[in-house]
């Protein structure tokens, strides 16, 4: 496929997922495949690429002050996954933005995060090094960001802020595409 055809195809695909900027993740913004390994609150570590070919990954990257911003949406998504028997096709993780905790002992930070495990019923990955702030993720700090990574490892959706009804519809449309690829 020549360069002009490739650009035309990307433009067509981009128009199918038209979102208000900066919600849409374009091929120019993110490399084809993303990966990160982080410590998990439930033990061990998780590598996002371990889900490739198996499940889509939904990430909720939250600063401490923004954990509640999408709490209702997180609960609705959990019920959607359970009610539609999608456990084998999609997995969600909370990601704690911890790169700025400084000299606070990690055990203390873990004890503060621990109650959220039962509340949100999902494992929480601990981003001690700020890997999610750097490319290819480039998630902003002092915010809440939701992302969908499809089964091939590509970010299809990224939205920063409170997810309103219009964004919910967009999220579920793109999630359906992510799990059917």
Secondary structure, DSSP 8 states (H G I E B T S, - for coil): --HHHHHHHHHHHHHHT--STTSB--TTTS-S----EEEETTSSEEEGGGGTTT-EEEEEEE-GGGTTTTHHHHHHHHHHHHHTT-TTTEEEEEEEE-TT-TTS-HHHHHHHHHHHHHHHTS-EEEESS-GGGSTTT---SSSEEEEEE-TTS-EEEEEES---HHHHHHHHHHHHHHHH-
